[in-house]
Amino acid sequence: MVLQEKARPAAAPRAGVVFLRGTIQVLGELLITAGIILLLFVAWQLWWTNVESDAKQSEVIKEFAQDLGTAAPATTDDAPATPAAPEDFGPPVVGAAPGHAGTIGIMYIPRFGENYTRPIVQGTSQDVLDTLGLGHYSNTAMPGAVGNFAVAGHRQTHGAVLDNIHTLVPGDKIYVQTKDGYYVYAFRNNQIVMPSRTDVLEPVPTQPGVTPTESFLTMTSCNPRFGAEERIIAYALLDSWRPASAGPPAEIAAQVAAATGRG
Amino acid sequence: MYAWLFRHLPGPLWLRIVTSLVLVAVALVLMVQFLFPWMSEYTQFTDSTIGSVSQP
C-alpha cells in the first residue's frame, strides 16, 4: 500500500516537477562533464604535453643536425685528424643571433642523464618554450660572448627540459653546441628568486651596470616543481670552447654523435 | 541529457554505441587541439621566464 501511494504521484507528476527534475539532471550531468574535462586537462598538461614536446624537440635537433651537415661538411673529416690538438683555441667565436624561433644549438647536460639533449631556440614566448625546448632570452648575449647567455626552460610539462636543474653540482659541465663549435660551461651555483627579478639576466647576473669580463650561462625555470611562485636560477661560467672543426669534447662525443646522427 | 542523446541517435543499438564512441573521440581531439592549449594560456602553473622580457 505504501508503495502504491508512492508510485501514484510518480506515474503522473505535474509538469513543473518534470521540468525541475530534468533541469537538475542536465545540470548534474554538465557538472560531471566539467569535472571530467578538468581532470583530462590535468592529464594533458602533466603527461601529454611532454609526449608532444619530446617529439617536436627531437625533430628540431634533427633539423639542426641536417643544417650542420650541409654548413660544415668538413667537420667529420677534421675530427680524427686533430685528436691531440692543444685545448686552447683562442677567444670563442660568437655566432649571430637567429630570428625568433630559430635554432641556436643543442644543450648537453650529462648530470641530467646520459642522453640529455635539448634544442636551444631564440625567444622566450610561449610558442617557443611550450614546444621547441630551451628559449634564449633574445636581449641577452649569444653563447661564448662576454656577458650573459640566458635561457629559460620548463621545469614540468612541455618536455620538462629543466626538471633536474636543482641536481646540478658546482663544477658540472654544461655543453652548448652551435654551428660554430662547442662551448663548455661549468655550473657555479643556483639561486631561488621571485619572478620579477630581471636582474638575473644582466650581463653580470644580479649586478646591473657592471661591465662583464666573463661569459655567463644563466638558466631560469619554475620553482617549486609543479608550481610557478618562484624561479630557480642556475649560473654557469664559460670554461672552454672548441671550434666545430676540432670535433666535440671527448666527454660528450657519444651524445653528439647520437644527437646529430654522425660519427 | 546523455541518455536523451543516446535515445535519439539513429540506427540499431550497436550503431548507436559506435556513434557515441566516435563522438567522445571527436570531443577528446577537439579538447586536446584547441581547448587545453587555450586553457593553459590562462593558467600560469608553468611559467619559467623572468620578468617582462618573456614578451616576444
Interface residues (C-beta under 8 A of the other chain):
Chain A: Q25 V26 E29 L30 I37 L40 F41 W44 Q45 W48 H100 G123 T124 S125 Q126 L129 D130 G135 Y137 N139 A152 G153 H154 R155 Q156 T157 H158 L162 V193 P195 S196 R197 T198 V200 L201 T220 S221 C222 F226 G227 A228 R231 I233
Chain B: M1 Y2 L28 M31 V32 L35 F36 M39 S40 E41 Q44 F45 T46 D47 S48 T49 I50 G51 S52 V53 S54 Q55 P56
